[in-house]
């Protein structure tokens, strides 16, 4: 949750994203293993949606001026684990 808040998302969007992530990667919170996703703007729903990471699509959306927020669950998990082990933040 803190990751998305630091990326500039509001609390409602961050909560919705966390819920989507739990549905798509339920093992993340037990194992630390997770896929790579990104938040992309969806014109139809006029909101950000969590989709599987696709480098070409991310580059194309950035080139079009659309927001792309990486959500690499394995990286997020390792950062949280490291902070917990070192007693930081």
C-alpha positions in Angstrom: 0.0 0.0 0.0 2.8 2.4 0.9 4.4 1.8 -2.5 1.4 3.1 -4.4 0.9 6.0 -2.0 4.5 7.1 -2.6 3.9 6.8 -6.4 1.2 9.5 -6.0 -1.9 7.4 -6.0 -4.7 8.3 -3.7 -5.9 6.0 -0.9 -8.9 4.6 -2.8 -6.9 3.7 -5.9 -4.1 2.2 -3.7 -6.7 0.1 -1.8 -8.3 -1.1 -5.1 -4.9 -2.0 -6.5 -3.9 -4.0 -3.4 -7.2 -5.9 -3.6 -6.6 -6.7 -7.3 -3.0 -7.8 -6.5 -4.2 -10.1 -3.7 -6.7 -11.7 -6.2 -4.1 -12.2 -8.9 -1.1 -13.2 -6.7 -2.5 -14.7 -3.5 0.9 -16.5 -2.8 2.8 -13.2 -2.6 2.0 -12.6 1.0 3.2 -16.1 2.0 6.1 -16.8 -0.3 7.5 -13.6 -1.6 7.2 -14.8 -5.1 5.2 -12.7 -7.4 4.8 -11.7 -11.0 5.5 -8.4 -12.6 2.6 -6.1 -13.3 2.0 -2.5 -14.2 -0.8 0.0 -13.6 -2.1 1.4 -16.9 -4.7 3.9 -17.7 -7.9 2.3 -19.1 -9.9 4.8 -21.2 -13.1 2.8 -21.1 -13.3 2.7 -17.3 -11.3 5.9 -16.9 -9.2 4.4 -14.2 -5.9 2.6 -13.6 -5.9 -1.2 -14.0 -3.4 -3.8 -12.9 -2.2 -5.8 -15.9 0.6 -8.2 -16.5 3.9 -6.4 -17.3 4.5 -5.9 -21.0 7.6 -3.9 -21.9 6.5 -2.9 -25.4 3.1 -1.8 -24.2 4.6 0.2 -21.3 7.0 2.0 -23.7 4.1 2.7 -26.2 1.9 4.1 -23.4 4.7 6.3 -22.0 5.4 7.6 -25.6 1.7 8.5 -25.8 2.0 10.4 -22.5 -0.1 7.9 -20.5 0.9 6.9 -16.9 2.6 3.6 -16.4 3.4 2.5 -12.8 5.5 -0.7 -12.4 4.3 -3.2 -9.8 7.0 -5.8 -9.5 5.8 -7.8 -6.6 9.1 -9.7 -6.1 11.0 -6.4 -5.8 8.4 -4.9 -3.4 8.4 -8.0 -1.2 12.2 -8.1 -1.0 12.3 -4.4 0.0 9.7 -4.9 2.7 11.5 -8.0 4.0 14.8 -6.2 4.0 13.3 -3.3 6.0 11.8 -5.7 8.5 15.0 -7.5 9.0 17.1 -4.3 9.5 14.4 -2.6 11.6 14.0 0.3 9.2 10.8 2.3 8.4 
